[in-house]
Amino acid sequence: MSVQFSFGFSGDDIEEEDVTEVEGDGERGEGAAVGVERNGEGEVQRVEACLSSLPSKISYSTLKLESPKGRKLSIPRRELFDIRMQLMVEDGNDDSTPVTGLDESDIQTNVYEGGFKSWECSIDLAKLLLDRGPRKDIDDLCRVDHVIELGCGTAVPSLVLFHYALTQELSIHFTLADYNAAVLRLVTLPNLLLMWAKTMPTTTTSPFSSENPNPLLENAAGDLELSPEILSAFQKAVTTQNLALTLISGSWMPTTRFLPLVVSAPDMNTLVLASETIYSPASLSAFTEVLVGILERVRIGKAMVAAKRIYFGVGGSVDAFKEEAAAKKAVAYEIENAEVGGGMGVKRCLMEVQMM
């Protein structure tokens, strides 16, 4: 069975800015287990509350993506030092459980799951979406109504599709799930805000003007002032375009608690995205269970999963994921001709998953 999705974009809609190339920031290793803690139950985070917690300005840098077919997109992301500074300020207030994870060695099982950094497999997936999104030349295409990214972190793959939705004025529901509420608040949502700002011209109808120009149109790195007008314009733009944002923190398990938080309907064509979520037997099992639970609820649904072929020392692998999926009546297959890195190290791959 093969289900193809079309977003209705053309290659001409993808930007080609000359920005410094940035690669994945690190590699998940032992101790990183996404979504397996059963005490941190899922919870929807209010977008308005997350926005109101942000400082008066945020610092950003730019990730330059180029797909195997040569399509390019520049993605602004909040700087790690800026997140660190906000956490330091908040730690002096009433935050009794400050979030770790701002150093490379700070991944802690069921405490912090690596969401502040962009992992190399997520960049592989984002590059694939640059090529896949614009396709309009194959039969049996169907529109995507719902994009779900599990273990989203910086949400680079979702940012590619969010950019498409904004520039093509498409109505899509985006659900972004990460174990840490702080990640959603401090990096996921700010990155969506930055991507929206990047699409805004300096006109009389935008929140930017000649006196207050849009820094993201000219600068690969800098600061974005988060004035009340900017925050209000972002929320209004999302509402006016019939985009929807749902942020979900906490564990995927038990799925009886998590799945009801994910908006769904049988005719809601659904695309699930995930990167580096199968690196241990426990995380692999939890991820497969929640993924199948999502796909079973819709008539047309598929997932795109990016992963290393084997995770030495922690037990996860692509082959084990394929077996786990098959046991739950889903099929996971590698995407042909998907060019991903790996060099002389551990090989990486991209997969699609559908129900049998």
Protein Blocks (a to p, Z undefined) as FASTA:
>chain_A
ZZdddehiafklpccbdcdddddfbdcdehiaghkafklccddddfklmmmmpcfbdcdd
ddddddfkopacddddddfklmmmmmmmmmmmmbfbdcehiafklpcghkbgolmpccfk
lmmmmmmmmmmmmpckbghiacdfbdcdehklnommmmmmmmmmmmnopacddddddfbl
klmmmmmmmmmmmmmmmmpccdfkbmbdfklccfklmmmbdcddddfklmmmmmmmmmmn
opacdddedjfbdfklmmmmpgcdfklccddddehkllbfklmmmmmmmmmmmmmmpmbd
cddddddfbdghilpafklmmmmmmmnopacdddehiacehijmccddddddddZZ
